[in-house]
Amino acid sequence: MTEQPTEQPRHVPVLLDRILDLFGPAVSGRPAVLVDATLGLGGHADALLTAFPELTLVGLDRDPHALDLSRDRLSRHGDRAHFVHTVYDEIPDALSGLGLSRVDGVLFDLGVSSMQLDVAERGFAYSRDSPLDMRMDPTTGPTAADVLNSYSAADLIRVLRDYGEERFASRIVKAVVAARDREPFTTSGRLVELLYEAVPAATRRTGGHPAKRTFQALRIEVNAELDVLRRAIPAALAALRVGGRIVVESYQSLEDRIVKRALADLAKSTTPEGLPVELPGHGPRVRLLTRGAEQADEHEIERNPRAQSVRLRAAERIREAS
């Protein structure tokens, strides 16, 4: 029998009013389709379906438990909500399966969900001892324990440096390799203890929790988050009709950097420099709707601490690809 989570997950949507404002011009007052590519517990989706009565929403999530919970939450909207168990870079296949080709909006709320953080059994949080899992889809793929116990030292250093921006990666990995030779890692508590010992005391006093960067790096590696995101943003933009909008909420710099570059590239003309006129089919394909990345204000952060690190970017498709 599968053990049920011991805690009830909670979810407070981040920058909800701003998201409703951004999607309004693309979906209000007419039948429209919006993809929530990271459905989670359905907080944003519920608000969008309520605010726009003619909207149909396609909710994607790689976590089957999240889909079950959001299906219950959104049941009051009837057949206006559709649910697909998939990773969000598979947007074209998900839409094709529903007989759709173009949509009016795509929302990404990136990173680990409230449910995954709040339910101890998932192993995402370093504040409690639990199995070292960290899979967003717990039905498939290697766990964080598998990564710690099987990767070479060089690969572990790469993961911590590239995905956690951890400056003590070599020191941490040396300790991990010595510890796993004695006994394989299975729980988060043992890893946290090791990190407290491996990270210098001066850094612990000023640099936040010593496990934060390592846990982020392991989670990104286990779920291939950045590789998926690099494929997902172009796929989402390709699915937008002219006038459709994309909104992306990121929670760490690696994600935001990918989103920023993808949108900025499409917002530029590809006409060769020096030509006096814009060549047909070479103009920008999107119009940026935010100046840089927008952040939550102090009032929202006080109500919802998880909003502190959010960076929101949005764009509108203004022409088809050549």
C-alpha positions as CSV (number, residue, x, y, z in Angstrom):
1,M,0.0,0.0,0.0
2,T,1.3,3.5,-0.9
3,E,1.7,5.7,2.2
4,Q,-0.3,8.8,2.0
5,P,1.2,12.2,2.7
6,T,1.0,13.2,6.4
7,E,0.5,16.9,5.8
8,Q,-2.2,18.7,3.9
9,P,-0.5,20.9,1.2
10,R,-1.3,24.5,0.9
11,H,-0.8,26.9,-2.0
12,V,-0.9,30.7,-2.2
13,P,-0.6,31.8,-5.9
14,V,2.2,34.4,-6.4
15,L,1.5,37.7,-8.2
16,L,-2.0,36.5,-8.9
17,D,-3.5,40.0,-9.6
18,R,-0.7,40.9,-12.0
19,I,-1.1,37.6,-13.9
20,L,-4.9,38.2,-14.3
21,D,-4.1,41.7,-15.6
22,L,-1.5,40.5,-18.1
23,F,-3.7,37.7,-19.6
24,G,-6.9,39.8,-19.7
25,P,-6.4,41.5,-23.1
26,A,-5.7,38.0,-24.7
27,V,-8.5,36.0,-23.1
28,S,-11.3,38.2,-21.8
29,G,-14.7,38.6,-23.3
30,R,-14.6,35.7,-25.8
31,P,-13.9,31.9,-26.0
32,A,-10.2,31.5,-25.4
33,V,-7.7,28.7,-24.5
34,L,-4.9,29.1,-21.9
35,V,-2.3,26.5,-20.9
36,D,-1.2,26.4,-17.3
37,A,2.1,24.5,-18.0
38,T,2.8,24.0,-14.2
39,L,-0.6,23.4,-12.8
40,G,0.4,22.4,-9.3
41,L,-2.5,22.7,-6.9
42,G,-4.4,24.9,-9.4
43,G,-4.4,28.2,-7.6
44,H,-3.6,30.3,-10.6
45,A,-5.9,28.1,-12.8
46,D,-8.8,28.5,-10.5
47,A,-8.5,32.3,-10.4
48,L,-8.2,32.5,-14.2
49,L,-11.2,30.3,-14.8
50,T,-13.2,32.4,-12.4
51,A,-12.1,35.7,-13.8
52,F,-12.7,34.8,-17.4
53,P,-16.0,32.8,-17.8
54,E,-15.4,31.9,-21.4
55,L,-11.9,30.6,-20.9
56,T,-10.9,26.9,-21.4
57,L,-7.8,25.9,-19.5
58,V,-5.4,23.1,-20.2
59,G,-3.4,22.1,-17.1
60,L,-0.1,20.3,-17.4
61,D,1.9,18.7,-14.6
62,R,4.4,16.0,-14.3
63,D,3.2,15.2,-10.8
64,P,0.2,12.8,-10.8
65,H,-0.7,13.6,-7.2
66,A,-0.8,17.4,-8.0
67,L,-3.1,16.6,-11.0
68,D,-5.5,14.6,-8.7
69,L,-5.7,17.5,-6.2
70,S,-6.1,20.2,-8.9
71,R,-8.7,18.1,-10.7
72,D,-10.8,18.1,-7.4
73,R,-10.2,21.8,-6.9
74,L,-11.2,22.8,-10.4
75,S,-14.2,20.4,-10.7
76,R,-16.6,23.2,-10.2
77,H,-15.5,24.6,-13.6
78,G,-16.8,21.5,-15.4
79,D,-15.5,20.7,-18.8
80,R,-13.7,24.1,-19.1
81,A,-10.6,22.5,-17.4
82,H,-8.5,19.7,-19.0
83,F,-5.7,17.8,-17.3
84,V,-2.6,16.3,-18.9
85,H,0.1,14.3,-17.1
86,T,3.2,15.5,-18.9
87,V,6.4,17.6,-18.6
88,Y,5.8,21.1,-19.8
89,D,8.2,20.9,-22.8
90,E,5.6,18.5,-24.3
91,I,3.1,21.3,-24.9
92,P,2.7,20.6,-28.6
93,D,1.8,16.9,-27.9
94,A,-0.5,17.8,-25.1
95,L,-2.4,20.3,-27.3
96,S,-2.5,17.9,-30.2
97,G,-4.1,15.2,-27.9
98,L,-6.9,17.6,-27.2
99,G,-7.4,18.6,-30.9
100,L,-5.8,22.1,-30.4
101,S,-3.0,23.8,-32.3
102,R,-3.0,27.4,-31.1
103,V,-3.7,28.9,-27.7
104,D,-4.3,32.4,-26.3
105,G,-2.0,32.2,-23.3
106,V,0.6,30.1,-21.6
107,L,1.6,30.4,-17.9
108,F,4.7,29.0,-16.3
109,D,5.1,29.1,-12.5
110,L,8.5,27.5,-12.3
111,G,10.4,25.6,-9.6
112,V,9.2,23.4,-6.9
113,S,5.5,23.6,-6.0
114,S,4.0,24.4,-2.6
115,M,2.7,20.8,-2.4
116,Q,6.1,19.3,-3.0
117,L,7.8,21.6,-0.4
118,D,5.1,21.1,2.2
119,V,4.8,17.3,2.0
120,A,7.8,15.9,3.9
121,E,7.7,12.5,2.1
122,R,8.8,14.2,-1.2
123,G,12.2,15.1,0.1
124,F,12.5,18.6,-1.3
125,A,12.8,20.5,1.9
126,Y,16.0,20.5,3.9
127,S,14.2,21.6,7.1
128,R,13.0,18.1,7.9
129,D,14.4,14.6,7.6
130,S,12.8,12.6,4.8
131,P,13.8,10.2,1.9
132,L,16.1,11.8,-0.6
133,D,13.7,11.7,-3.5
134,M,13.1,15.1,-5.1
135,R,11.4,13.8,-8.2
136,M,8.6,16.0,-9.4
137,D,7.1,12.9,-11.0
138,P,7.6,10.2,-8.3
139,T,6.7,7.4,-10.7
140,T,9.8,7.6,-12.9
141,G,13.5,8.5,-13.1
142,P,16.4,8.5,-10.6
143,T,16.1,10.1,-7.2
144,A,18.4,12.6,-5.4
145,A,19.9,9.6,-3.5
146,D,20.7,7.9,-6.8
147,V,22.6,11.0,-7.9
148,L,24.5,11.4,-4.7
149,N,25.4,7.7,-4.5
150,S,26.2,7.0,-8.2
151,Y,27.7,10.1,-9.8
152,S,31.4,10.5,-10.1
153,A,33.0,13.2,-8.0
154,A,33.6,15.3,-11.1
155,D,29.9,15.1,-12.1
156,L,28.7,16.0,-8.6
157,I,31.0,19.0,-8.6
158,R,29.5,20.1,-12.0
159,V,26.0,19.7,-10.7
160,L,26.6,21.7,-7.5
161,R,28.5,24.5,-9.4
162,D,26.3,24.8,-12.4
163,Y,22.9,24.3,-10.8
164,G,23.5,25.5,-7.2
165,E,26.2,28.1,-7.9
166,E,27.8,26.5,-4.9
167,R,31.4,27.9,-4.4
168,F,32.3,25.1,-1.9
169,A,31.3,22.4,-4.4
170,S,34.6,20.6,-4.3
171,R,34.8,20.6,-0.5
172,I,31.2,19.3,-0.2
173,V,31.7,16.6,-2.8
174,K,34.9,15.4,-1.1
175,A,32.9,14.9,2.1
176,V,30.0,13.2,0.2
177,V,32.2,10.7,-1.5
178,A,33.9,9.8,1.8
179,A,30.5,9.4,3.5
180,R,28.9,7.4,0.8
181,D,31.8,4.9,0.8
182,R,30.9,4.1,4.4
183,E,27.1,4.1,3.8
184,P,24.9,5.2,0.9
185,F,22.8,8.3,1.4
186,T,19.1,7.7,1.8
187,T,17.7,10.6,3.8
188,S,17.9,14.4,3.7
189,G,18.8,14.7,7.4
190,R,22.2,12.9,6.9
191,L,23.0,15.2,4.0
192,V,22.1,18.3,5.9
193,E,24.4,17.3,8.7
194,L,27.2,16.8,6.3
195,L,26.6,20.2,4.7
196,Y,26.8,21.9,8.1
197,E,30.2,20.4,8.6
198,A,31.5,21.0,5.0
199,V,30.4,24.6,4.6
200,P,32.7,27.0,6.6
201,A,31.2,28.5,9.7
202,A,31.7,32.1,8.5
203,T,29.6,31.3,5.4
204,R,26.9,29.6,7.5
205,R,26.5,32.8,9.6
206,T,26.1,35.1,6.6
207,G,25.1,33.0,3.5
208,G,21.8,31.5,4.5
209,H,21.2,27.8,5.1
210,P,24.2,25.7,4.1
211,A,21.9,23.2,2.4
212,K,20.0,25.6,0.2
213,R,22.3,25.5,-2.9
214,T,23.0,21.8,-2.8
215,F,19.3,20.9,-2.5
216,Q,18.5,23.3,-5.4
217,A,21.2,21.7,-7.5
218,L,20.1,18.1,-6.8
219,R,16.5,19.0,-7.6
220,I,17.4,20.6,-10.9
221,E,19.5,17.6,-11.9
222,V,17.0,15.0,-10.9
223,N,14.2,16.7,-12.9
224,A,16.4,18.1,-15.7
225,E,14.6,21.4,-15.0
226,L,16.8,23.8,-17.0
227,D,17.0,21.5,-20.1
228,V,13.2,21.1,-20.0
229,L,12.8,24.9,-19.7
230,R,15.1,25.6,-22.6
231,R,12.8,23.5,-24.8
232,A,9.6,24.6,-23.2
233,I,9.8,28.4,-23.8
234,P,10.1,28.1,-27.7
235,A,7.4,25.4,-27.7
236,A,5.1,27.6,-25.8
237,L,5.7,30.7,-28.0
238,A,5.2,28.5,-31.1
239,A,1.8,27.5,-29.8
240,L,0.6,31.1,-29.2
241,R,-1.7,32.7,-31.8
242,V,-0.9,36.3,-32.8
243,G,-2.1,38.4,-29.8
244,G,-1.5,35.5,-27.4
245,R,0.5,36.1,-24.3
246,I,3.1,34.1,-22.3
247,V,3.8,34.8,-18.6
248,V,6.7,33.2,-16.7
249,E,7.4,33.3,-13.0
250,S,10.9,32.2,-12.1
251,Y,12.4,31.8,-8.6
252,Q,16.1,31.6,-9.1
253,S,18.6,33.3,-11.4
254,L,19.3,30.2,-13.6
255,E,15.7,29.9,-14.7
256,D,15.2,33.7,-15.1
257,R,18.3,33.9,-17.3
258,I,16.9,31.3,-19.7
259,V,13.5,33.0,-19.9
260,K,15.1,36.5,-20.4
261,R,17.3,35.4,-23.3
262,A,14.5,33.4,-25.0
263,L,12.1,36.4,-24.9
264,A,14.7,39.0,-25.7
265,D,15.9,37.1,-28.8
266,L,12.3,37.0,-30.2
267,A,11.8,40.7,-29.4
268,K,14.6,41.8,-31.7
269,S,14.6,42.3,-35.4
270,T,16.6,40.0,-37.5
271,T,17.1,42.5,-40.3
272,P,20.9,42.9,-40.9
273,E,22.3,46.0,-39.3
274,G,22.8,48.9,-41.6
275,L,19.7,48.3,-43.8
276,P,17.5,51.4,-44.0
277,V,14.2,49.4,-43.8
278,E,12.8,46.4,-42.0
279,L,12.9,43.4,-44.2
280,P,9.6,41.6,-44.6
281,G,9.3,38.7,-42.1
282,H,12.3,39.9,-40.1
283,G,10.6,42.0,-37.5
284,P,10.3,41.1,-33.8
285,R,8.0,38.2,-33.2
286,V,7.0,39.2,-29.6
287,R,6.5,42.4,-27.7
288,L,7.8,42.5,-24.2
289,L,5.1,43.4,-21.7
290,T,7.4,43.9,-18.7
291,R,10.4,46.2,-18.2
292,G,12.9,43.7,-17.0
293,A,11.7,41.2,-14.4
294,E,8.9,42.3,-12.1
295,Q,9.0,41.4,-8.4
296,A,6.5,41.0,-5.6
297,D,6.0,44.0,-3.3
298,E,6.6,44.0,0.4
299,H,2.9,43.5,1.2
300,E,2.7,40.3,-0.8
301,I,6.0,39.0,0.5
302,E,4.7,39.5,4.1
303,R,1.5,37.5,3.3
304,N,3.4,34.9,1.2
305,P,7.1,34.6,1.9
306,R,7.6,32.3,-1.1
307,A,6.9,35.4,-3.3
308,Q,10.2,37.0,-2.1
309,S,12.4,35.5,-4.9
310,V,9.8,35.6,-7.8
311,R,10.8,37.3,-11.1
312,L,8.0,37.7,-13.6
313,R,8.5,38.2,-17.3
314,A,5.8,38.4,-20.0
315,A,5.5,38.9,-23.8
316,E,2.8,39.1,-26.5
317,R,3.1,37.4,-29.8
318,I,2.8,40.0,-32.6
319,R,3.5,38.1,-35.8
320,E,3.9,34.6,-37.1
321,A,7.2,33.0,-37.8
322,S,8.5,33.4,-41.3
